Amino acid sequence: MPSLYEIALTLIPGVGVVTARNLLDQFGDAESVFKAKPAQLMAIPGVGPKTAGNIHAKDCLTRAEKELAFVEKYKIRMLFYTSEEYPSRLRNCYDAPVLLYYKGNADLNSSRIISIVGTRNATSYGKELTDQLVADLKKHDVVVISGLAYGIDGIAHRACLKQDIPTVGVVGHGLDRIYPAQHRPLAEKMMSNGGLLTEFPSGTNPDRENFPKRNRVVAGLADATIIVEAAVNGGALITAELANSYDRDVFAFPGRVQDEYSSGCNYLIKTNRANLITGVKDIEYLMGWEVEEQQEQKQLSLPLNLSVEEKKVVDILMQKGTIAIDEISILAQLPHSKLTMILLSLEMTGIAIALPGKMYKLSFTPQHS
């Protein structure tokens, strides 16, 4: 049975996710790994005589049989790295788990997935921000990922249930338990619209070293990670760093400079590790969602009640596409000081987008008759 070998591959002592993927690349599937000769195995980077011996030992397959029985009994889905169901965003991460255990119904390949994380010591400020953010995200048909921890994580999950938004908790232990235990009722409710996900087999305790691994899955599953509140040494900053390493967007809410649980967010913003946001409008703008959803409306509503000079700038953007501010100034015969204010006005009304290098373009594709 192939699934037995897929489980066993993740249980081999000395074989981490990178080596496991190297083995799969070489031999094609998990079963073939266990049937390969020692010399073939040792030709793979990261596999020496000891590891080759571990692969041929029966211990992993024996443990895998027990895990497979557990998975079947509790109707847990196994998402193997090479399967179509495996989350595609996570697969693109260099250290993605080879196998995930999933109990739930949310689409892990949904078109829009956002992670929301933060401190376990959430303040009223953080709770209000999270509740409002989740409510405002509802119209975008997102799936929300978090870590089922105390504080912002739990608040985000509960807010999603209230708003009927699918929400998935990534945990740092096996699915035979819930940690923290007080979140069991929350986890059970999430099964009807979301679920629980882990890379750890049953019997795995919520040990400290598992949580950074959990955090990489939280970051890797999503298009963007939002940090609501975090201390400088908080786990949420690890998630932000991981999201940055995967080239994903990171957003953070700023807080008062004296507040301990805003210091991490302020640090991320100050060091350009996160974009400053104050609400969902900033996320819509930075993710391009506002452009997508208002494109048809803008096409129908143009020309708008623009001034003569604004209309001139819009016409130039329509003709030229992406264009530098210096060239707009020349074509529109407008001084930089005045043009800057016009472009800012067009940005604020959602007509134009500012790009790096003082370039500008329309926020929609012009319709040509």
PLY file of the C-alpha trace (Angstrom):
ply
format ascii 1.0
element vertex 369
property float x
property float y
property float z
element edge 368
property int vertex1
property int vertex2
end_header
0.00 0.00 0.00
1.72 3.23 -1.17
0.36 5.40 1.70
2.11 3.12 4.18
5.47 3.89 2.58
4.65 7.60 2.41
4.16 7.66 6.16
7.26 5.54 6.74
9.39 7.93 4.68
8.70 10.69 7.24
9.65 8.43 10.16
13.18 7.47 9.08
15.79 8.67 11.63
18.23 11.06 9.97
15.97 11.86 7.01
14.62 15.40 7.04
12.32 17.04 4.50
15.13 18.03 2.10
16.68 14.55 2.03
13.23 12.97 1.70
12.54 15.14 -1.33
15.92 14.21 -2.82
15.00 10.55 -2.40
11.63 11.07 -4.06
13.24 12.96 -6.94
15.63 10.07 -7.51
13.36 7.06 -7.02
9.99 8.48 -8.06
7.86 7.37 -5.12
8.13 6.40 -1.46
7.80 2.66 -1.99
10.75 2.64 -4.39
12.90 4.37 -1.77
12.45 1.44 0.62
13.17 -1.08 -2.14
16.36 0.62 -3.35
19.73 -1.00 -2.70
22.10 0.55 -0.12
24.55 1.68 -2.82
21.74 3.47 -4.68
20.58 5.16 -1.49
24.06 6.36 -0.54
24.38 8.07 -3.91
21.77 10.57 -2.68
23.06 13.73 -0.93
22.50 13.47 2.80
22.32 9.64 2.88
25.22 7.77 4.45
25.59 4.15 5.57
23.72 4.76 8.84
20.75 6.41 7.15
20.66 3.73 4.45
20.52 1.17 7.25
17.67 3.06 8.90
15.73 2.97 5.63
16.05 -0.80 5.41
15.15 -1.35 9.08
11.59 -2.54 9.72
10.93 -0.06 12.53
9.59 2.72 10.28
7.14 0.48 8.45
5.90 -0.97 11.75
5.26 2.51 13.12
3.70 3.52 9.81
1.20 0.67 10.05
0.00 1.99 13.41
-0.26 5.52 12.04
-2.18 4.36 8.99
-4.68 2.59 11.26
-5.09 5.82 13.26
-5.58 7.89 10.11
-8.20 5.51 8.73
-10.06 5.24 12.04
-10.44 9.01 12.43
-10.93 9.77 8.72
-7.83 11.96 8.48
-6.66 12.89 4.99
-3.01 12.45 4.12
-1.62 15.03 1.72
1.64 13.74 0.26
4.13 16.10 -1.33
3.59 14.71 -4.85
-0.23 14.58 -4.72
-2.49 17.07 -6.47
-4.28 17.85 -3.18
-1.06 19.01 -1.52
-1.14 22.80 -0.97
0.59 24.27 -4.03
1.85 27.40 -2.24
3.51 25.28 0.43
5.02 22.90 -2.13
6.98 25.86 -3.53
8.78 26.32 -0.19
12.23 24.75 -0.03
11.55 23.12 3.36
7.93 22.03 2.83
6.81 18.97 4.80
6.71 15.77 2.76
3.44 14.67 4.36
0.57 16.56 5.96
-2.26 15.17 8.06
-5.48 17.09 7.52
-8.90 16.87 9.11
-11.30 19.43 7.70
-13.05 20.73 4.62
-11.37 24.03 3.71
-9.69 24.25 0.30
-5.96 24.51 0.95
-5.51 25.60 -2.67
-8.13 28.33 -2.49
-7.48 31.39 -4.66
-6.95 33.64 -1.62
-5.35 32.44 1.60
-4.23 34.74 4.42
-2.39 33.89 7.64
-3.18 35.94 10.75
-0.84 35.54 13.73
0.25 37.42 16.79
1.04 37.40 20.48
-0.47 34.99 22.98
-0.91 38.03 25.25
-3.40 39.90 23.08
-4.65 43.26 24.33
-8.08 44.76 23.71
-6.44 46.71 20.87
-5.29 43.50 19.19
-8.64 41.80 19.66
-10.53 44.72 18.13
-8.13 44.88 15.18
-8.44 41.14 14.55
-12.23 41.08 14.79
-12.57 44.02 12.42
-9.97 42.68 9.98
-11.66 39.29 9.72
-15.09 40.89 9.27
-13.73 43.07 6.46
-12.01 40.10 4.77
-15.28 38.19 4.43
-16.21 39.78 1.09
-12.95 38.52 -0.45
-13.74 34.79 -0.02
-10.50 34.09 1.83
-9.34 31.10 3.81
-7.68 32.18 7.07
-4.74 30.23 8.52
-3.44 30.52 12.07
-1.80 28.42 14.77
-4.64 27.67 17.24
-2.55 29.27 20.01
-3.78 31.51 22.79
-4.19 35.18 21.97
-4.40 36.53 18.43
-4.48 33.04 16.84
-7.53 31.94 18.78
-9.21 35.32 18.33
-8.72 35.07 14.56
-10.17 31.54 14.43
-13.21 32.57 16.51
-13.79 35.67 14.41
-13.76 33.51 11.28
-16.35 31.15 12.73
-18.53 34.15 13.58
-18.18 35.49 10.02
-18.58 32.05 8.38
-15.06 32.24 6.91
-13.13 28.94 6.48
-10.28 28.83 8.99
-7.53 26.23 9.41
-5.40 25.74 12.52
-1.86 24.46 11.97
-0.70 22.60 15.06
2.67 21.48 16.39
1.60 18.02 17.49
-0.32 14.95 16.32
-4.07 15.03 15.66
-4.73 12.69 18.58
-4.72 15.71 20.89
-5.47 19.43 21.00
-3.07 22.00 22.44
-3.92 24.10 24.28
-6.61 21.80 25.70
-8.90 24.79 26.33
-9.16 25.22 22.55
-10.75 21.81 21.99
-14.29 23.26 21.64
-12.91 25.84 19.20
-11.10 23.15 17.19
-14.23 21.02 17.01
-16.25 23.95 15.63
-13.53 24.61 13.04
-14.07 21.13 11.58
-17.37 22.27 10.04
-15.78 25.22 8.21
-12.01 24.88 8.11
-10.03 22.23 9.92
-6.76 21.21 11.55
-3.48 20.52 9.79
-0.16 19.10 10.97
2.96 17.40 9.69
3.34 15.43 12.94
2.04 11.87 13.40
-0.15 10.84 16.31
1.66 10.54 19.60
3.72 13.67 18.94
3.68 16.03 21.93
3.46 19.82 21.54
7.18 20.19 22.28
8.87 23.58 22.00
10.96 22.64 18.97
7.82 21.80 16.97
6.46 25.34 16.93
8.98 26.92 14.55
8.21 24.02 12.21
4.51 24.75 12.64
5.15 28.43 11.91
6.78 27.67 8.55
3.62 25.86 7.45
1.48 28.80 8.58
3.66 31.12 6.48
4.01 28.78 3.51
0.30 28.08 3.08
-0.65 31.72 2.53
-0.29 34.49 0.00
0.38 36.91 2.85
0.96 36.84 6.60
-0.59 39.52 8.82
0.96 40.26 12.22
-1.58 41.92 14.50
0.34 42.24 17.78
3.75 40.80 18.66
6.61 41.34 21.04
10.13 41.60 19.62
10.98 38.08 20.77
7.58 36.58 19.90
6.92 33.56 17.72
4.93 35.73 15.30
8.18 37.38 14.23
9.56 33.96 13.33
6.51 33.44 11.13
7.10 36.84 9.52
10.75 35.99 8.82
9.75 32.68 7.28
7.11 34.36 5.10
9.74 36.82 3.89
12.12 33.95 3.12
9.40 32.40 0.94
8.97 35.74 -0.85
5.44 36.17 0.51
3.85 39.45 1.53
4.03 40.40 5.20
1.77 43.02 6.78
1.80 44.42 10.31
-0.43 46.74 12.31
1.56 49.50 14.05
1.10 50.26 17.74
2.14 52.78 20.37
5.89 52.90 20.90
5.50 52.16 24.63
3.44 48.99 24.13
5.40 45.75 24.54
3.08 43.78 22.29
3.31 46.28 19.47
7.11 46.48 19.61
7.52 43.48 17.30
5.15 44.91 14.70
6.83 48.30 14.86
10.21 46.60 14.44
9.04 44.68 11.36
7.76 47.89 9.80
10.85 49.91 10.74
13.20 47.35 9.22
11.14 46.94 6.03
10.23 43.35 6.92
6.52 44.17 6.80
4.21 46.64 5.11
2.37 48.94 7.49
-1.39 48.44 7.37
-4.26 50.07 9.23
-7.08 47.96 7.83
-8.35 45.82 4.99
-8.18 48.69 2.47
-4.40 48.59 2.70
-4.38 44.84 2.11
-6.70 45.22 -0.89
-4.39 47.84 -2.34
-1.13 46.00 -1.67
-2.46 42.63 -2.86
-4.14 44.11 -5.92
-7.57 42.82 -4.86
-9.18 46.25 -5.08
-7.99 46.60 -8.66
-9.37 43.20 -9.66
-12.77 43.73 -8.11
-13.32 47.32 -9.20
-11.89 46.97 -12.69
-15.21 46.49 -14.47
-16.87 49.24 -12.48
-14.09 51.70 -13.32
-14.23 50.83 -16.98
-17.93 51.62 -17.02
-17.63 54.81 -14.97
-14.85 56.49 -16.95
-14.69 59.30 -17.77
-15.27 60.42 -14.20
-15.86 63.93 -12.93
-12.21 64.82 -13.34
-10.65 68.21 -13.72
-9.23 69.10 -17.12
-5.69 68.41 -15.88
-6.65 65.10 -14.23
-8.34 64.00 -17.46
-5.19 64.90 -19.37
-3.06 62.72 -17.05
-5.55 59.82 -17.28
-5.48 60.05 -21.08
-1.67 59.83 -21.03
-1.77 56.78 -18.75
-4.31 55.17 -21.06
-2.10 55.75 -24.09
1.28 54.91 -22.54
0.54 52.21 -19.98
3.34 52.29 -17.42
5.15 55.63 -17.59
7.62 57.66 -15.52
6.50 60.82 -13.78
9.07 62.87 -15.72
7.55 61.80 -19.02
4.02 62.51 -17.78
5.19 65.99 -16.78
6.52 66.64 -20.28
3.48 65.25 -22.12
0.94 66.94 -19.85
2.98 70.18 -19.70
2.54 70.23 -15.92
5.19 71.15 -13.31
6.25 68.36 -10.96
4.73 70.06 -7.91
1.28 70.18 -9.46
1.55 66.78 -11.17
2.46 65.11 -7.89
-0.76 66.35 -6.32
-2.80 65.21 -9.34
-1.26 61.73 -9.25
-1.84 61.49 -5.51
-5.50 62.39 -6.05
-5.81 59.72 -8.76
-4.20 57.19 -6.42
-6.55 58.06 -3.58
-9.58 57.57 -5.83
-8.21 54.23 -7.03
-7.63 55.26 -10.64
-3.82 55.21 -10.73
-1.17 53.05 -9.10
2.29 54.23 -8.05
5.10 51.78 -8.87
8.76 51.65 -7.80
11.05 54.09 -9.59
8.42 56.87 -9.74
6.48 54.99 -12.39
2.70 55.12 -12.72
-0.04 53.17 -14.45
-3.83 52.92 -14.42
-5.37 50.51 -11.94
-7.48 48.93 -14.70
-7.18 47.87 -18.32
-8.73 50.50 -20.60
-11.52 49.31 -22.89
-11.01 50.36 -26.47
-14.06 50.77 -28.64
0 1
1 2
2 3
3 4
4 5
5 6
6 7
7 8
8 9
9 10
10 11
11 12
12 13
13 14
14 15
15 16
16 17
17 18
18 19
19 20
20 21
21 22
22 23
23 24
24 25
25 26
26 27
27 28
28 29
29 30
30 31
31 32
32 33
33 34
34 35
35 36
36 37
37 38
38 39
39 40
40 41
41 42
42 43
43 44
44 45
45 46
46 47
47 48
48 49
49 50
50 51
51 52
52 53
53 54
54 55
55 56
56 57
57 58
58 59
59 60
60 61
61 62
62 63
63 64
64 65
65 66
66 67
67 68
68 69
69 70
70 71
71 72
72 73
73 74
74 75
75 76
76 77
77 78
78 79
79 80
80 81
81 82
82 83
83 84
84 85
85 86
86 87
87 88
88 89
89 90
90 91
91 92
92 93
93 94
94 95
95 96
96 97
97 98
98 99
99 100
100 101
101 102
102 103
103 104
104 105
105 106
106 107
107 108
108 109
109 110
110 111
111 112
112 113
113 114
114 115
115 116
116 117
117 118
118 119
119 120
120 121
121 122
122 123
123 124
124 125
125 126
126 127
127 128
128 129
129 130
130 131
131 132
132 133
133 134
134 135
135 136
136 137
137 138
138 139
139 140
140 141
141 142
142 143
143 144
144 145
145 146
146 147
147 148
148 149
149 150
150 151
151 152
152 153
153 154
154 155
155 156
156 157
157 158
158 159
159 160
160 161
161 162
162 163
163 164
164 165
165 166
166 167
167 168
168 169
169 170
170 171
171 172
172 173
173 174
174 175
175 176
176 177
177 178
178 179
179 180
180 181
181 182
182 183
183 184
184 185
185 186
186 187
187 188
188 189
189 190
190 191
191 192
192 193
193 194
194 195
195 196
196 197
197 198
198 199
199 200
200 201
201 202
202 203
203 204
204 205
205 206
206 207
207 208
208 209
209 210
210 211
211 212
212 213
213 214
214 215
215 216
216 217
217 218
218 219
219 220
220 221
221 222
222 223
223 224
224 225
225 226
226 227
227 228
228 229
229 230
230 231
231 232
232 233
233 234
234 235
235 236
236 237
237 238
238 239
239 240
240 241
241 242
242 243
243 244
244 245
245 246
246 247
247 248
248 249
249 250
250 251
251 252
252 253
253 254
254 255
255 256
256 257
257 258
258 259
259 260
260 261
261 262
262 263
263 264
264 265
265 266
266 267
267 268
268 269
269 270
270 271
271 272
272 273
273 274
274 275
275 276
276 277
277 278
278 279
279 280
280 281
281 282
282 283
283 284
284 285
285 286
286 287
287 288
288 289
289 290
290 291
291 292
292 293
293 294
294 295
295 296
296 297
297 298
298 299
299 300
300 301
301 302
302 303
303 304
304 305
305 306
306 307
307 308
308 309
309 310
310 311
311 312
312 313
313 314
314 315
315 316
316 317
317 318
318 319
319 320
320 321
321 322
322 323
323 324
324 325
325 326
326 327
327 328
328 329
329 330
330 331
331 332
332 333
333 334
334 335
335 336
336 337
337 338
338 339
339 340
340 341
341 342
342 343
343 344
344 345
345 346
346 347
347 348
348 349
349 350
350 351
351 352
352 353
353 354
354 355
355 356
356 357
357 358
358 359
359 360
360 361
361 362
362 363
363 364
364 365
365 366
366 367
367 368
